[in-house]
Amino acid sequence: MKLRKLGSMALAAFMAASLVACSSGGTGSSAAGDSSANSKSAAGDGKGGKKVCFVARASADTFAAWLTEEMKKEALNYPELTLTCVSGEGDDNKENSLLEDCITKEYDLVIVQSNNNAAQAPYVKKLLDAGIPVITTNPTTHQSDLDGSDNQDVMEGTGTVDADPIEQAKVSAQRAVKEVPQNANVVILNGPSGNFHADKRREAWTEYFLSKRPDVKVLYEDYANWNSDEALTLMEAWVQAGTHIDAIISMNDNMAAGAIEAIRDNKEYIGDDGKAKFLAYGVDGTAQGCLLIKEGLLTSTALQSAADLAKKNMEYASKVVKGELKVTEVNDHVEAPQINAENVNEYLKIYVENGEISESDIK
């Protein structure tokens, strides 16, 4: 089955990423979650170059893994920098420990992808107190994450490169208003509680879809924490309860893929002609998500380009460590264009050209 093939592709990608992370080639990096390694970088000779660390939230998160690989590629364009990549593996304590380790290793700048904004904010503050500039990315850390206030400004002393999670969800929510059938039963898959992107995408679905379609029933809703396996397990249980699900609303493509896997062989959801008897919406515009759209199993998603995020992060990191820009002047966002059946081929072409997928993967 195509989606099972995609699962294997994702696993292979994660394994490859882990192998790259443990090697000394390319950018300097450490094994996921192992902050003790710090190898030399082809993007810096390790002899006086400025040291930058990217702390990702989890290598098993398809978007975080994609962003990590793009950061490594982009770092090759900055010979004055040595980039190290580590992963908190979706564990707040582990990620916080990695942030503390950045102080010990005296990095010149740290780029943080929080797993839980409020949990990481105090440790971002520790970095700032140690005199280390911090850029938060995917998601932004806000002042409210640190002090519990209502202040939604970027956390004092930091910079950010991000995407707007409201816009990311809005593009699909608005079309869902028109295409989800009357009196539909929908299920909702959420990212981690406390994660800025997860929370805001969910808020957007309430504002732009649920509030406009009071006839729709939210049959089930739960946290799958960006994880396809967790989403698959939830969807299996929901389907077994017996009520037909008309639409899957997912806060990212990876969870949508897991939910779709759970019903791929179910004739109640896939017709004899192979066409889906359900709608499904995601966010991120990953290669996996685009392939699912091409196959007719994912209705739409919004691109969150890891390549664009990486380019901006490394460009600003270089300027900050060279003293050309204050970190607090870094406040930039990437766009969130909708991807659907009408335009998916142009995005698949990009993924083929950059080597993430091959022509044979496209059905």
C-alpha positions as CSV (number, residue, x, y, z in Angstrom):
1,M,0.0,0.0,0.0
2,K,1.2,3.5,-0.8
3,L,0.9,4.9,2.7
4,R,2.7,1.9,4.2
5,K,5.5,2.7,1.7
6,L,5.5,6.2,2.9
7,G,5.9,5.0,6.5
8,S,8.9,3.1,5.5
9,M,10.3,6.1,3.7
10,A,9.8,8.2,6.8
11,L,11.5,5.6,9.0
12,A,14.4,5.4,6.6
13,A,14.7,9.1,6.5
14,F,14.8,9.3,10.3
15,M,17.5,6.5,10.4
16,A,19.5,8.3,7.8
17,A,19.2,11.6,9.8
18,S,20.4,9.8,12.9
19,L,23.4,8.4,11.0
20,V,24.3,11.8,9.6
21,A,23.9,13.3,13.1
22,C,26.4,10.8,14.5
23,S,28.9,11.4,11.7
24,S,31.7,13.9,11.5
25,G,30.9,14.9,7.9
26,G,28.7,17.9,6.9
27,T,27.8,20.2,9.7
28,G,29.1,19.5,13.2
29,S,26.4,17.5,15.0
30,S,25.7,15.2,17.9
31,A,23.6,12.1,18.2
32,A,20.0,12.9,18.8
33,G,19.6,13.6,22.5
34,D,23.3,13.1,23.1
35,S,24.8,16.5,23.9
36,S,28.2,15.1,24.6
37,A,29.3,14.9,20.9
38,N,30.5,18.0,19.1
39,S,32.2,17.2,15.8
40,K,33.8,19.5,13.3
41,S,31.8,21.0,10.5
42,A,32.3,21.4,6.8
43,A,30.6,24.7,7.3
44,G,33.3,25.8,9.6
45,D,36.8,24.5,10.4
46,G,36.2,24.2,14.1
47,K,39.3,26.4,14.7
48,G,37.9,29.8,15.7
49,G,34.7,29.7,13.7
50,K,31.5,30.8,15.6
51,K,29.6,27.9,17.2
52,V,25.9,27.7,16.6
53,C,23.6,25.0,18.1
54,F,20.2,24.0,16.7
55,V,18.1,22.3,19.4
56,A,15.3,20.4,17.7
57,R,12.2,19.2,19.5
58,A,12.2,15.5,18.2
59,S,13.9,13.5,15.5
60,A,10.7,11.3,15.2
61,D,8.7,14.4,14.2
62,T,8.8,14.5,10.4
63,F,8.8,18.3,10.3
64,A,11.5,18.7,12.9
65,A,13.6,16.1,11.1
66,W,13.1,17.9,7.8
67,L,14.1,21.2,9.4
68,T,17.2,19.7,10.9
69,E,18.4,18.4,7.6
70,E,17.7,21.7,5.9
71,M,19.6,23.5,8.6
72,K,22.6,21.3,8.0
73,K,22.4,21.9,4.2
74,E,22.1,25.7,4.7
75,A,25.0,25.8,7.2
76,L,27.4,24.8,4.4
77,N,26.9,28.3,3.0
78,Y,28.4,29.9,6.1
79,P,32.1,28.9,6.5
80,E,32.4,31.2,9.4
81,L,29.9,29.1,11.4
82,T,30.1,25.6,12.9
83,L,26.6,24.2,13.3
84,T,25.7,21.5,15.9
85,C,22.3,19.8,15.8
86,V,20.8,18.0,18.8
87,S,17.3,16.7,19.5
88,G,15.2,16.7,22.7
89,E,13.2,13.7,21.4
90,G,9.9,15.2,22.5
91,D,11.0,15.1,26.1
92,D,10.9,18.5,27.9
93,N,13.5,17.4,30.5
94,K,15.9,16.2,27.8
95,E,15.5,19.4,25.7
96,N,16.0,21.6,28.8
97,S,19.1,19.6,29.6
98,L,20.4,20.2,26.1
99,L,19.8,24.0,26.5
100,E,21.8,24.0,29.7
101,D,24.5,22.1,28.0
102,C,24.7,24.9,25.4
103,I,25.8,27.2,28.2
104,T,28.5,24.8,29.3
105,K,29.8,24.5,25.8
106,E,29.8,28.3,25.4
107,Y,27.9,28.4,22.1
108,D,27.9,31.8,20.3
109,L,24.3,31.5,19.4
110,V,21.5,28.9,20.0
111,I,18.5,28.3,17.7
112,V,15.6,26.7,19.7
113,Q,12.7,24.7,18.5
114,S,10.6,24.2,21.6
115,N,8.6,21.1,22.3
116,N,6.6,23.0,25.0
117,N,7.0,26.7,25.0
118,A,6.4,27.3,28.7
119,A,8.7,24.4,29.7
120,Q,11.6,25.7,27.6
121,A,11.2,29.4,28.2
122,P,13.0,29.4,31.6
123,Y,16.0,27.7,30.0
124,V,16.0,30.1,27.1
125,K,16.2,32.8,29.8
126,K,19.2,30.9,31.3
127,L,20.9,31.1,27.9
128,L,20.2,34.9,27.7
129,D,21.5,35.4,31.2
130,A,24.7,33.6,30.2
131,G,25.1,36.1,27.3
132,I,24.2,33.7,24.6
133,P,21.9,35.1,21.8
134,V,18.8,32.9,21.1
135,I,16.6,32.7,18.1
136,T,13.4,30.7,18.6
137,T,11.9,29.0,15.6
138,N,8.9,26.8,14.8
139,P,7.5,27.9,17.3
140,T,8.3,31.4,18.6
141,T,8.7,31.7,22.3
142,H,6.7,34.6,23.7
143,Q,7.0,36.6,26.8
144,S,3.8,35.0,28.1
145,D,5.6,31.6,28.0
146,L,8.1,32.9,30.5
147,D,6.0,34.9,32.9
148,G,2.5,33.6,32.5
149,S,1.2,37.0,31.4
150,D,-1.0,37.9,28.4
151,N,2.0,39.5,26.6
152,Q,2.2,37.8,23.2
153,D,5.3,39.7,22.2
154,V,8.4,37.8,21.3
155,M,10.2,36.8,24.5
156,E,12.4,39.7,25.7
157,G,16.0,39.4,24.6
158,T,15.3,36.9,21.8
159,G,14.7,36.9,18.1
160,T,12.4,34.6,16.1
161,V,12.0,33.0,12.7
162,D,8.6,31.4,12.4
163,A,5.4,30.9,10.4
164,D,1.9,32.1,11.4
165,P,0.1,29.0,12.8
166,I,-3.3,30.8,12.5
167,E,-2.7,31.3,8.7
168,Q,-1.5,27.7,8.4
169,A,-4.7,26.3,9.7
170,K,-7.0,29.0,8.2
171,V,-6.3,28.1,4.6
172,S,-7.8,24.6,5.1
173,A,-10.4,25.6,7.7
174,Q,-12.0,28.0,5.2
175,R,-12.3,25.5,2.5
176,A,-13.6,22.9,4.9
177,V,-16.6,25.2,5.6
178,K,-17.7,24.7,2.1
179,E,-16.8,21.0,1.4
180,V,-17.4,19.2,4.7
181,P,-20.9,17.6,4.4
182,Q,-23.9,18.8,6.4
183,N,-24.2,17.3,9.9
184,A,-20.7,15.7,9.5
185,N,-18.9,13.8,12.2
186,V,-15.3,15.0,12.5
187,V,-12.3,14.0,14.6
188,I,-9.5,16.3,15.6
189,L,-5.8,15.4,16.2
190,N,-3.9,17.9,18.2
191,G,-0.2,18.6,18.6
192,P,1.4,18.8,22.1
193,S,-0.4,20.8,24.7
194,G,1.4,24.1,25.4
195,N,3.1,24.2,21.9
196,F,2.4,27.5,20.3
197,H,1.8,26.1,16.8
198,A,-0.4,23.3,18.1
199,D,-2.6,25.6,20.2
200,K,-2.9,28.4,17.6
201,R,-3.8,26.0,14.8
202,R,-6.5,24.5,16.9
203,E,-7.8,28.0,17.8
204,A,-8.0,28.8,14.0
205,W,-10.1,25.7,13.3
206,T,-12.6,26.9,15.9
207,E,-12.7,30.4,14.6
208,Y,-12.7,29.7,10.8
209,F,-14.6,26.3,10.7
210,L,-16.4,25.1,13.8
211,S,-17.9,28.5,14.7
212,K,-19.3,28.7,11.1
213,R,-20.6,25.2,11.0
214,P,-22.6,24.5,14.1
215,D,-24.2,21.5,12.4
216,V,-20.8,19.7,12.5
217,K,-20.2,17.3,15.4
218,V,-16.7,16.8,16.9
219,L,-17.0,13.1,17.5
220,Y,-13.6,12.7,19.1
221,E,-10.6,14.9,19.8
222,D,-7.2,14.0,21.4
223,Y,-3.5,14.8,21.5
224,A,-1.3,12.8,19.1
225,N,1.7,15.1,19.8
226,W,2.7,15.5,16.1
227,N,3.2,11.7,16.0
228,S,1.8,9.4,13.3
229,D,1.9,6.3,15.4
230,E,-0.2,8.0,18.2
231,A,-2.6,9.2,15.6
232,L,-3.0,5.8,14.1
233,T,-3.8,4.3,17.4
234,L,-6.4,6.9,18.2
235,M,-8.0,6.6,14.8
236,E,-8.2,2.8,15.1
237,A,-10.1,3.1,18.4
238,W,-12.4,5.8,17.0
239,V,-13.3,3.8,13.9
240,Q,-13.9,0.7,16.0
241,A,-16.6,2.6,17.9
242,G,-18.7,2.3,14.8
243,T,-19.8,5.9,13.8
244,H,-18.6,6.9,10.4
245,I,-16.0,9.8,10.4
246,D,-16.6,12.3,7.6
247,A,-13.5,14.4,8.1
248,I,-10.1,14.3,9.8
249,I,-8.8,17.6,11.1
250,S,-5.1,17.3,11.9
251,M,-2.7,20.0,13.2
252,N,0.0,18.5,11.0
253,D,0.5,16.2,8.1
254,N,2.3,13.5,10.1
255,M,-0.7,12.9,12.4
256,A,-3.1,13.0,9.4
257,A,-0.9,10.3,7.7
258,G,-1.2,8.1,10.8
259,A,-5.0,8.5,10.9
260,I,-5.3,7.7,7.2
261,E,-3.2,4.6,7.6
262,A,-5.7,3.3,10.1
263,I,-8.5,3.3,7.5
264,R,-6.6,2.6,4.3
265,D,-7.9,-1.0,4.1
266,N,-11.4,-0.2,5.4
267,K,-14.1,-0.3,2.7
268,E,-16.3,2.0,4.7
269,Y,-13.6,4.7,4.0
270,I,-12.0,3.7,0.7
271,G,-14.3,2.8,-2.2
272,D,-13.8,0.0,-4.7
273,D,-12.5,2.6,-7.1
274,G,-9.9,3.6,-4.6
275,K,-11.4,7.0,-3.8
276,A,-11.7,8.3,-0.3
277,K,-15.0,8.5,1.4
278,F,-13.7,11.1,3.9
279,L,-11.9,14.4,3.9
280,A,-8.6,15.1,5.7
281,Y,-6.7,18.2,6.4
282,G,-3.1,18.8,7.6
283,V,-0.4,21.4,8.0
284,D,3.3,21.5,6.9
285,G,3.2,20.5,3.2
286,T,5.7,17.8,3.7
287,A,6.7,15.4,0.9
288,Q,4.6,12.8,2.6
289,G,1.6,15.1,2.8
290,C,1.9,16.0,-0.9
291,L,2.0,12.4,-1.9
292,L,-1.1,11.8,0.1
293,I,-2.8,14.7,-1.7
294,K,-1.7,13.3,-5.0
295,E,-3.2,9.9,-4.0
296,G,-6.5,11.6,-3.1
297,L,-6.3,10.8,0.6
298,L,-5.4,14.2,2.0
299,T,-7.6,17.0,1.0
300,S,-5.3,20.0,1.6
301,T,-2.4,21.2,3.7
302,A,-0.5,24.5,4.1
303,L,3.2,24.6,3.3
304,Q,5.5,25.4,6.2
305,S,8.8,25.4,4.3
306,A,11.6,23.9,6.4
307,A,14.0,25.0,3.7
308,D,12.8,28.7,3.9
309,L,13.0,28.5,7.7
310,A,16.5,27.1,7.6
311,K,17.7,29.8,5.2
312,K,16.4,32.6,7.3
313,N,17.7,31.1,10.6
314,M,21.2,30.6,9.3
315,E,21.3,34.0,7.6
316,Y,20.3,35.8,10.8
317,A,22.5,33.6,12.9
318,S,25.5,34.7,10.8
319,K,24.6,38.3,11.0
320,V,24.1,38.2,14.8
321,V,27.4,36.4,15.6
322,K,29.3,38.8,13.3
323,G,27.8,41.8,15.1
324,E,25.9,43.0,12.0
325,L,22.5,42.6,13.7
326,K,21.2,42.5,17.2
327,V,19.3,39.2,18.0
328,T,16.3,41.2,19.1
329,E,16.0,42.7,15.6
330,V,15.4,39.2,14.2
331,N,11.6,38.9,13.7
332,D,10.7,37.2,10.4
333,H,8.1,34.7,9.1
334,V,7.6,32.4,6.1
335,E,4.4,32.2,4.2
336,A,1.8,29.5,4.4
337,P,0.4,28.8,0.9
338,Q,-2.3,26.1,0.5
339,I,-1.4,22.8,-1.2
340,N,-4.3,20.9,-2.8
341,A,-5.0,18.6,-5.7
342,E,-4.9,21.5,-8.1
343,N,-1.3,22.6,-7.4
344,V,0.3,19.6,-5.6
345,N,2.4,18.6,-8.7
346,E,4.5,21.8,-8.5
347,Y,5.4,21.0,-4.9
348,L,6.1,17.3,-5.7
349,K,8.4,18.5,-8.4
350,I,10.4,20.5,-5.8
351,Y,10.7,17.4,-3.6
352,V,11.9,15.3,-6.5
353,E,14.5,17.9,-7.5
354,N,15.9,18.2,-3.9
355,G,16.0,14.4,-3.6
356,E,13.5,13.9,-0.8
357,I,11.4,11.7,-3.1
358,S,11.8,10.1,-6.5
359,E,9.5,10.1,-9.5
360,S,8.6,6.4,-8.7
361,D,7.1,7.5,-5.4
362,I,4.5,9.6,-7.2
363,K,1.4,7.6,-8.0
